[in-house]
Amino acid sequence: MRVLIVDDEAPARARLRQMLASQPDAEIAGEAETGVQAMELAAALHPDLILLDIQMPGCTGIDVAACLPPPRPHIIFCTAFDQYAVDAFELRAVDYLLKPITRARLAQALDRVRAFPPGEDRDQALDLATRQPRFPPSRFLARSGSRYLVVGESQVLYFASEEGLTRLVGDTAQYWMDPTLNDLEKRLDPARFFRISRHALVNLNAVTEVFPLPGGSGEVALKNGQRLEVSRRRFRDLLAALA
């Protein structure tokens, strides 16, 4: 079991490292102190399990979990704040550890990972953990070359699907993302983001004008001057969302 430790505090990483040493089948694949580093190491190392802190600078552990491309590792969330406990179990994470983490509690969590049915689609459990209305993302992890960048919600104009890839179009730059448009739609707050067609999901705060077209479809103008097509099936719902 190859484990990636993700925590912004060095003592917390050291404690997990020490406790994992007593687990004969656990191998530490790497350590990260930010969400961006976690994404980069997860892509490079392909760990079986990530011990993932929830509150970190830049982006949360929930943001990281949602942006991991398949096949995704098992996730055990870690936090010093007990108010996340009920939420974590409702999210159906593999497990949730409250700091300070004890050896017995970590061993129990690892046993749950070991008991995961062979061949079971681990993405299904993680999808449930990242597609809940109480956790709509306010920032996104996007790829820029071989690195990941944190892009704030206010910088996003829209997301587009192009030949199976997802493009984040921002105020000043464009990036690629691992989650599909369908994945994003399930996670995003519908009061802030709207699916205008099969190919585009717009930030409603970036919309400046709406243009009806013959046949019931339409277009939206964004604050950068770009215009996007709105499907006939979604046009009236868009007007309601903007009202």
N, C-alpha and C positions, 0 to 999 in steps of 0.2 A: 504494500500500500504506500504509494508515493504521495507525500503530504506537502502542500504549500502553506506556509504560515503567513498570514497577512494581519499586521497590527502596526499602528503608528507609534507605539511605545516600545522601546527596546527591552525594558524589563519584562513586559508581557510576552514578547517573542522568546526571550531567554527562558522564561518559565515553561512555556509550551515545548520548547526544544528539549529542556531537561526531562519533562514528563514523558515525552514521546520516546526518549531513549530507553525506557523500560518496556516498550512495546516491541516484541521481536520482529513483527512483520511490518513495522512502520519505518519508512525511510524519508528523511527530510529532503525534499526535492529543491527547496529554495525558500527564501523569505522576502517579503515586501513590506514597505512601510506606508505606501499610498495606494489608492485605487488604480492609478495609472500603472504603477509598477506591477501590481497584481495582474492586470490584464496582459501586460507584456510577458511576464513570467509564465502565466497560464498558457499563453499561446506557444511559448518556446519549450516549456517543460512537460506539458500534458499531464499534470498530476491527477491522481485518482481522487484526492480529497483536498478541499481548501478549508482551513480553519480561518474564518473570515470575520474580522472586527466589523461592527456596524457603523460606529461613528468614527470617521477619519476626515482629515482635511481634504478639501477639494471635491470628493464624492463619497457616498456612503457604500457600505457593503452591499446594500440592496441594489444600488446602481451597478456595482461590479457584477453581481450575480445575474442581473438582467441582460448584461451586454456580453456575457461569455458565449462564444460560438459553439455549436455542437461539434463533436460529442462533449458534453459538459461534465465536469467532475461533480462528485458529491460535495455538498456544502454543509458545514456546521457553523452557524452564526455564533459569534462571541461578543459580549458587551459588558460594560460595567454598570449599565442602567437597567434596573429590573422592570421599568415600565414597558420594555419591549418583550417581556416574557410571554404574555398572553398572545400578543400579536404573532410572535415567532411560531408558536404552536398552531395558531389558526392558519398561518402561511404554509404549514406542512413542510417546514424545513426538516432535514434529516435529524437535526437536534439543535439545541440552543444551550449555550454555556454562559453562566453568569460569573463574572470575575469577582473575587479571585477564584480561579478554576482549581479544583482539587484533582488529585490523581484518580480517585475513584470515579468522579464524575466524567473525566475525560475518557477513562477506560470504558465506562458505560456507553458513551457516545460512539466510541470506535466500534464497540460490539454491534451497535445499531447499523453502522456502515457495513460491517462484515456480514450482517444478516440480510442485507439487501438482496433480493432474489437475483440470481445470475441471469443475465440476458434481459432483465427488466429495463425499460427505457427510463434512465435516470432523469432525462430532460423533463418528463411529465411531472415529477415531484418538484423540480426546480421551477418549472413554468408556473405551478400553483403558488410558489413562494414569491414570485415576482410580478404576478398579474392581478394584484388586488387593488381596489380603488383607494384603500387607505395609504397606499404607497406610490402615488403617481410621481414619476421622476421630475425633478426640476433642473436636472443637468444630464448630459449625455457623454458617453465615452466614444469618441470617434477616432478613426485611424488617419494618421498623416504619415505616409510612407511606412516605415517600420515601427513607428511610435503611436501612442494613443494620447489624445488631448481631451481635456474636459471642456465641453461647450455648454454654456448656460442657456436655459430656456429662452431668455430674452434675445439671444443672438440667433435663434433658429427662425427661418422663414418658412421652410417646408421640408418634408422628407419625400423622396421620390424613389420608385422602384424601377430599376433599369437592368434588364437581362439577368434577373435573379439577384442583383445587388441592391443595397440601400444607400442612397446618396443623401447626406444632410446638407442642405443649402442654407448658409448663414448670411449674416449682414455683409461680411467682407471676404468669406472664403467658403469652399465646399470641401466636404470630407466624405469618406466611406464608413459605413457602420456594418457590424455583423448581424444584428437583429433584422428580421424581415419586416416589411411594412405591416403585415398582419400581427406580428409580435408587438410592434410599437403601438398599434391601434388598441390592442387589448390592455396595455399598461397605462396609456396616456389618459389624462383627465379630459373627458369629452367637452367640458366647459372651456377648455383652452386649445384643444387640437381637434380637427375635423377631417374625416376622410372624404375628399371631394370626388375621387374617382378610384379606379383600381390601381392607378399609378401614382397617386399623390395624396399626402396628408399634410394639411396646412396648419400653421400656428394662427389662430383666429385673431390674435393681437397684431399680426403682420398684414392683415387684410385691410385695404383702404377703400376699395370700391367693388361692387358686384354688378355684373352686366348680364341681363337676361338675353337669351338668344332664341331664335325661332325653333320651335319643336320642344321647348321646355327645358333645354339645357342652359348653360351659362358660362361665364368666366369670372374669375376674381383677379383684381389687381392687387399686387403686394407693394409694400412700402419701398421696395427697390425698383419699382416700375414694371416688374415682370408680370405677365398675365398667364393664368393657368386655366385649363378647361375644367368645368364642373359637370359631371354627368347628369342627365335628365332625372335619374332616379334619386339623386342626392341634392338637387338644387333647392327644393322647398325646405328640406331639413336644414340646409346651410343657412337659409334666411332666418329660420326659427332659432338656430344656434347663435346667430349674430344679433338677434333682437334684444 
